[in-house]
Amino acid sequence: MTVAGKIYKTHNTPSQLEMLTDFSLESAGIAEKDLRKQVLAAVRKAGYKSKSSPSSRSKSTAPSTSAAKTTAKAGSSTGNGKSARKRKRDDDLNELLPSKPPEEGDAYGSLEFHEILDEEVIKTKYTVVNRAPIMMAWAFVVAERQGFGREEALSIASVYTEMNAMSKGVSLGIYRDGQQRGMEASRTGSQPYVELMGRRIPLYQTASAQWRALSAGTPAAPASAFSYITRALRQTAPHIVGALRLLAASYAPAELNTKGFGLYAEFRPAAGGWGERGEVRCDNILGLRKPQGTGGEGSKSEAIPSVDTLVKVDAVDESRNLEDRPTDLKEPSSKKLKREPPEQDEYDAALDDDALFADFDLSTIP
C-alpha cells in the first residue's frame, strides 16, 4: 500500500501504467531496487505492457519511410525501362592499384643534380675526391648526351664504372685475373647492349620500356648511382656536374662517345694509388671544351641519335657457323637392314623332311 500511495497520483490510468518505468518509480521515492522490479513485474503481468515513446517511434519509422521512397523511385525508373545508374567501363578497376610500373625517381625522390651552368660561378669551384665518383658522373653525362633518359643514364654509368674499376683492380693485383670476364656483353650473343666510351654494357628493358644496365645479371638501380655521386661530391655536385655537362655539350654525341675516356683522363683526380683522393677543378674541365664552330655545340650537322639506334643486338651468324664446319664430314648413308630368316627348331625341320603329305594337293581343301 505504501508503493501504491506513492504512484497513484501520477499513474492512475491504464495508459499511464503502460508508461511506468524503473526511473519513474525511483523518482517517486521507491529506493529499493528489488521492490521496483517486483512492482514492474506485477504491472506487466496485469497486462499493462510498456510502449515506446513517440520520439523513438518516429525515429524507427524514419528509415522505413526513406526506404519506401527509395523503392518507389527504383520501381518507377525500372518501369520506364531506364536504369537509375549506368555501369561505366572502368567501374571494375581497382583504384588502389598503380596504372603503370613505378619510376625510380618516384620511390627515391628527385634524381636532379640541379646543375649550375653559369661559367663565371663554377669556374672557381673544386673538390677533392677519388676517381670512381668522377668517372660515374662523367659516364652519366655522356650517356645522357647520347640520348638516354636520366634514370637510364644513371644505371649505365653505374655499370660502366664497375667495369673499369674491376679491370683496374685486376691490373693492380687486387682482384684475381679472370674475375672481370663476362661483365661485358658478348659479341656473338643476342643480349642487347650499348657501346659507351669503349665498353659494351649489357642492357635490360623494363616493363615501362626503359633500359637498365646489367651487373652480374641484375639491373643496376639508378638511385644507387645518384646517391653515390651526390654523397661523394657533396655541396660541389651542382658545380662539378654542371661543368661536365658544359664539356659534353661542346662535342657532337658520336665524337664525345669516341673521345670521352680521353677527356676523362685529362681532368680526373691525380691520385697516386688505389682509392686515393685528388683535386678536380671546374676550370680544368671547362678548359677541355671544343671551340665553337668546329662541330660541337654550335654545329647542327649531327643531331642527338635515338635510343633505338644506340641499343644493339648482335645475332649469331648461322651461315658463318656452317662455313666453319669441317668439309670432310659426310652424312651417314641410310642402309636397309637385311632381314634374316628365322631359325628353325628340330621339330619344324622334321616336319619339312616328312614325305607323308607329298602326294596330296592341299590347294583343293576348302
C-alpha positions as CSV (number, residue, x, y, z in Angstrom):
1,M,0.0,0.0,0.0
2,T,2.9,2.3,0.6
3,V,4.1,1.9,-3.0
4,A,0.6,2.3,-4.4
5,G,0.2,5.5,-2.5
6,K,3.3,6.9,-4.0
7,I,2.5,6.2,-7.7
8,Y,-1.4,6.6,-7.5
9,K,-1.3,10.3,-8.2
10,T,0.9,10.1,-11.3
11,H,0.0,6.7,-12.7
12,N,-3.7,6.1,-12.1
13,T,-4.9,5.3,-15.7
14,P,-4.1,2.3,-17.9
15,S,-2.1,4.4,-20.4
16,Q,0.0,5.9,-17.6
17,L,0.6,2.4,-16.1
18,E,1.9,1.3,-19.5
19,M,4.4,4.2,-19.3
20,L,5.6,3.2,-15.9
21,T,9.4,2.7,-15.8
22,D,12.1,2.0,-13.2
23,F,13.2,5.6,-13.3
24,S,9.7,6.9,-12.6
25,L,9.4,4.5,-9.6
26,E,12.8,5.8,-8.3
27,S,11.6,9.4,-8.8
28,A,8.5,8.6,-6.8
29,G,10.7,7.7,-3.8
30,I,10.9,3.9,-4.0
31,A,14.7,3.5,-3.4
32,E,14.9,-0.3,-3.1
33,K,15.8,-1.8,-6.5
34,D,14.2,-5.2,-5.8
35,L,11.0,-3.6,-4.8
36,R,10.9,-1.6,-8.1
37,K,11.4,-4.8,-10.1
38,Q,8.6,-6.5,-8.3
39,V,6.2,-3.6,-9.0
40,L,7.1,-3.5,-12.7
41,A,6.7,-7.3,-13.0
42,A,3.3,-7.1,-11.3
43,V,2.2,-4.3,-13.7
44,R,3.4,-6.2,-16.8
45,K,1.7,-9.4,-15.5
46,A,-1.6,-7.5,-15.2
47,G,-1.4,-6.7,-18.9
48,Y,0.0,-3.2,-18.9
49,K,2.9,-3.6,-21.2
50,S,5.3,-0.7,-21.9
51,K,5.1,1.2,-25.2
52,S,7.9,3.1,-26.9
53,S,7.8,6.9,-26.7
54,P,6.6,9.0,-29.6
55,S,10.2,10.2,-30.3
56,S,11.5,6.6,-30.6
57,R,8.6,5.6,-32.8
58,S,9.3,8.5,-35.1
59,K,13.0,7.5,-35.3
60,S,12.2,3.9,-36.0
61,T,9.7,4.7,-38.8
62,A,12.0,7.2,-40.5
63,P,14.3,4.7,-42.1
64,S,11.4,2.6,-43.3
65,T,9.8,5.7,-44.8
66,S,13.1,6.6,-46.6
67,A,13.5,3.0,-47.8
68,A,10.0,3.0,-49.1
69,K,10.7,6.2,-51.0
70,T,13.9,4.7,-52.5
71,T,12.0,1.6,-53.5
72,A,9.3,3.7,-55.1
73,K,11.9,5.6,-57.1
74,A,13.6,2.5,-58.2
75,G,10.3,1.0,-59.2
76,S,9.4,4.0,-61.2
77,S,12.7,4.0,-63.0
78,T,12.5,0.3,-63.7
79,G,9.0,0.8,-65.0
80,N,10.2,3.4,-67.5
81,G,12.9,0.9,-68.8
82,K,15.8,3.1,-67.7
83,S,18.3,2.1,-65.0
84,A,19.0,4.6,-62.2
85,R,22.8,4.4,-62.9
86,K,24.6,3.1,-65.9
87,R,27.6,0.9,-65.2
88,K,30.7,2.5,-66.6
89,R,33.5,0.7,-68.4
90,D,36.1,1.3,-65.6
91,D,33.8,0.5,-62.7
92,D,35.6,-2.8,-62.0
93,L,39.0,-1.2,-61.9
94,N,40.8,-1.1,-58.6
95,E,41.7,2.5,-57.8
96,L,44.4,1.3,-55.3
97,L,46.4,-0.5,-58.0
98,P,49.0,1.6,-60.0
99,S,48.2,2.3,-63.6
100,K,51.9,1.9,-64.7
101,P,55.1,0.5,-63.3
102,P,56.7,2.8,-60.6
103,E,59.5,5.0,-61.7
104,E,62.8,5.0,-59.8
105,G,62.6,8.7,-59.1
106,D,59.1,8.4,-57.6
107,A,60.4,5.9,-55.0
108,Y,63.7,7.7,-54.2
109,G,62.6,11.3,-54.6
110,S,64.3,13.7,-57.0
111,L,67.2,12.5,-59.2
112,E,68.1,16.0,-60.2
113,F,71.6,17.3,-59.5
114,H,70.5,20.9,-60.0
115,E,73.5,21.7,-62.2
116,I,74.8,25.2,-62.3
117,L,75.7,26.1,-65.9
118,D,77.0,29.7,-65.2
119,E,80.6,29.6,-66.2
120,E,81.5,32.6,-64.0
121,V,80.0,30.9,-60.9
122,I,81.5,27.4,-61.3
123,K,85.0,28.1,-62.7
124,T,86.4,28.8,-59.2
125,K,84.9,25.6,-57.7
126,Y,86.8,22.4,-57.0
127,T,86.5,19.2,-54.9
128,V,88.8,16.6,-53.5
129,V,87.6,13.1,-54.3
130,N,88.7,9.7,-55.6
131,R,88.3,8.7,-59.2
132,A,85.2,6.5,-59.1
133,P,82.5,9.2,-58.4
134,I,84.0,11.4,-61.1
135,M,84.1,8.6,-63.6
136,M,80.5,7.7,-62.8
137,A,79.3,11.3,-63.1
138,W,81.1,11.7,-66.4
139,A,79.7,8.4,-67.8
140,F,76.2,9.6,-66.7
141,V,76.6,12.9,-68.6
142,V,78.0,11.2,-71.7
143,A,75.1,8.6,-71.7
144,E,72.6,11.4,-71.4
145,R,74.3,13.3,-74.3
146,Q,73.9,10.1,-76.4
147,G,70.1,10.3,-75.9
148,F,69.3,8.1,-72.9
149,G,67.0,9.3,-70.2
150,R,68.0,10.4,-66.7
151,E,67.4,7.0,-65.0
152,E,68.8,5.1,-67.9
153,A,72.0,7.1,-67.9
154,L,72.5,6.7,-64.2
155,S,72.1,2.9,-64.5
156,I,74.5,2.7,-67.4
157,A,77.1,4.9,-65.6
158,S,77.0,2.6,-62.5
159,V,77.9,-0.5,-64.5
160,Y,80.4,1.4,-66.7
161,T,82.3,2.5,-63.5
162,E,82.1,-1.0,-62.1
163,M,83.7,-2.5,-65.3
164,N,86.6,0.0,-65.3
165,A,87.2,-0.5,-61.5
166,M,87.3,-4.3,-62.0
167,S,89.8,-4.0,-64.8
168,K,92.0,-1.6,-62.9
169,G,91.8,-3.9,-59.8
170,V,92.9,-6.9,-61.8
171,S,95.9,-5.0,-63.3
172,L,97.0,-4.0,-59.8
173,G,96.5,-7.5,-58.4
174,I,93.7,-6.5,-56.1
175,Y,91.3,-8.8,-57.9
176,R,92.2,-12.2,-59.4
177,D,92.7,-12.5,-63.1
178,G,89.6,-13.5,-65.0
179,Q,87.1,-12.0,-62.5
180,Q,86.3,-9.3,-65.0
181,R,85.3,-11.7,-67.7
182,G,81.7,-11.9,-68.6
183,M,80.8,-8.4,-67.4
184,E,80.7,-7.0,-71.0
185,A,78.1,-8.1,-73.5
186,S,79.1,-11.0,-75.7
187,R,80.0,-10.2,-79.3
188,T,78.1,-13.3,-80.6
189,G,75.1,-13.4,-78.4
190,S,71.6,-11.9,-78.5
191,Q,72.0,-9.7,-75.4
192,P,71.1,-6.1,-76.1
193,Y,74.0,-3.7,-75.3
194,V,75.3,-0.2,-75.8
195,E,78.8,0.9,-76.6
196,L,79.9,3.7,-74.3
197,M,83.4,5.0,-74.3
198,G,85.0,1.7,-75.2
199,R,82.8,-0.6,-73.1
200,R,80.0,-2.9,-74.3
201,I,77.4,-2.6,-71.5
202,P,74.6,-5.2,-71.4
203,L,71.1,-3.8,-71.2
204,Y,67.7,-4.9,-70.0
205,Q,64.3,-3.4,-70.9
206,T,61.8,-2.8,-68.1
207,A,58.0,-3.0,-68.3
208,S,57.9,0.7,-68.8
209,A,60.1,0.4,-71.9
210,Q,63.2,1.9,-70.2
211,W,66.7,0.5,-70.3
212,R,68.7,-0.7,-67.4
213,A,72.3,-1.8,-67.4
214,L,73.0,-5.3,-66.1
215,S,75.6,-6.2,-63.5
216,A,76.0,-9.9,-62.9
217,G,72.5,-10.4,-64.4
218,T,70.9,-7.8,-62.1
219,P,69.6,-4.4,-63.3
220,A,71.6,-1.5,-61.7
221,A,69.4,0.8,-59.7
222,P,69.6,4.5,-60.9
223,A,69.0,5.7,-57.3
224,S,72.2,3.9,-56.1
225,A,74.3,5.8,-58.7
226,F,72.7,9.1,-57.9
227,S,73.2,8.6,-54.2
228,Y,76.8,7.6,-54.7
229,I,77.6,10.7,-56.8
230,T,75.9,13.2,-54.5
231,R,77.4,11.7,-51.3
232,A,80.9,11.8,-52.8
233,L,80.7,15.3,-54.3
234,R,78.6,16.8,-51.5
235,Q,77.8,20.5,-51.9
236,T,80.0,20.7,-55.1
237,A,77.8,18.3,-57.0
238,P,75.8,21.0,-58.9
239,H,79.1,22.7,-59.9
240,I,81.1,19.6,-60.9
241,V,78.2,18.0,-62.8
242,G,77.4,21.4,-64.4
243,A,81.0,21.7,-65.7
244,L,80.9,18.2,-67.0
245,R,77.6,18.9,-68.9
246,L,79.1,22.1,-70.5
247,L,82.1,20.0,-71.6
248,A,79.9,17.3,-73.1
249,A,77.7,19.8,-74.9
250,S,80.7,21.2,-76.8
251,Y,81.1,17.8,-78.7
252,A,78.8,16.0,-81.0
253,P,77.4,12.8,-79.5
254,A,79.3,10.4,-81.6
255,E,82.6,12.3,-81.2
256,L,82.0,12.5,-77.5
257,N,81.5,8.8,-77.2
258,T,84.8,8.2,-79.0
259,K,86.9,10.7,-77.2
260,G,85.1,10.5,-73.8
261,F,87.6,8.4,-71.9
262,G,90.5,10.5,-73.2
263,L,88.8,13.7,-71.9
264,Y,88.2,12.0,-68.5
265,A,91.9,11.1,-68.3
266,E,92.7,14.8,-68.6
267,F,90.5,16.1,-65.7
268,R,90.3,13.1,-63.4
269,P,91.9,13.3,-59.9
270,A,95.7,12.9,-59.9
271,A,95.7,10.1,-57.4
272,G,98.8,8.1,-56.7
273,G,97.2,4.8,-55.7
274,W,94.1,2.7,-55.5
275,G,91.3,4.7,-53.8
276,E,93.4,7.8,-53.1
277,R,91.8,11.2,-53.4
278,G,92.8,14.0,-55.7
279,E,91.7,17.5,-56.7
280,V,89.2,18.1,-59.5
281,R,88.8,21.7,-60.6
282,C,86.0,23.0,-62.7
283,D,88.3,25.4,-64.7
284,N,90.3,22.4,-65.9
285,I,87.1,20.7,-67.1
286,L,85.9,23.8,-68.9
287,G,89.3,24.3,-70.5
288,L,88.8,21.0,-72.4
289,R,85.8,22.2,-74.3
290,K,85.8,22.2,-78.0
291,P,85.9,25.6,-79.6
292,Q,82.5,26.7,-81.0
293,G,82.1,26.4,-84.8
294,T,84.2,23.2,-85.0
295,G,81.4,20.6,-84.9
296,G,80.5,20.8,-81.3
297,E,77.7,22.7,-79.6
298,G,77.2,25.3,-82.3
299,S,77.1,22.7,-85.1
300,K,73.8,21.2,-86.2
301,S,75.4,18.7,-88.6
302,E,74.8,15.8,-86.2
303,A,71.6,15.5,-84.1
304,I,71.2,13.5,-80.9
305,P,70.6,9.9,-82.0
306,S,67.5,7.9,-80.9
307,V,68.0,5.4,-78.2
308,D,66.7,2.7,-80.5
309,T,69.7,3.2,-82.8
310,L,72.1,3.1,-79.8
311,V,71.0,-0.2,-78.4
312,K,72.5,-3.1,-80.5
313,V,71.9,-6.8,-80.7
314,D,74.5,-9.0,-82.5
315,A,72.6,-12.0,-83.6
316,V,74.5,-15.2,-84.2
317,D,75.5,-15.7,-87.9
318,E,74.4,-19.2,-88.7
319,S,76.0,-19.1,-92.2
320,R,79.3,-18.3,-90.7
321,N,79.0,-21.2,-88.3
322,L,78.2,-23.5,-91.2
323,E,81.3,-22.3,-93.1
324,D,83.5,-23.0,-90.1
325,R,82.4,-26.7,-90.0
326,P,84.9,-29.2,-91.5
327,T,84.2,-30.1,-95.1
328,D,85.4,-33.7,-95.0
329,L,82.5,-34.8,-92.8
330,K,79.9,-36.9,-94.7
331,E,76.4,-37.7,-93.8
332,P,75.9,-41.3,-93.0
333,S,74.1,-43.2,-95.8
334,S,70.8,-44.7,-95.0
335,K,71.0,-48.5,-95.4
336,K,68.2,-51.0,-95.3
337,L,68.7,-53.7,-92.8
338,K,68.9,-57.2,-94.2
339,R,66.3,-59.4,-92.8
340,E,67.5,-62.9,-92.0
341,P,65.1,-65.9,-92.0
342,P,64.1,-67.1,-88.5
343,E,65.9,-70.1,-87.2
344,Q,64.0,-73.4,-87.3
345,D,64.0,-75.8,-84.4
346,E,64.3,-79.6,-84.7
347,Y,60.6,-80.2,-84.8
348,D,59.9,-77.9,-87.7
349,A,62.8,-79.4,-89.6
350,A,61.5,-82.9,-89.0
351,L,58.1,-81.9,-90.5
352,D,59.7,-80.4,-93.6
353,D,61.5,-83.7,-94.2
354,D,58.4,-85.8,-93.8
355,A,57.0,-87.0,-97.2
356,L,53.7,-88.2,-95.8
357,F,51.7,-85.3,-97.4
358,A,53.8,-85.0,-100.6
359,D,51.2,-86.7,-102.8
360,F,48.2,-84.6,-101.6
361,D,47.1,-81.4,-103.3
362,L,46.4,-79.2,-100.4
363,S,45.0,-76.4,-102.6
364,T,41.8,-78.2,-103.1
365,I,41.0,-78.1,-99.4
366,P,38.1,-75.6,-98.9
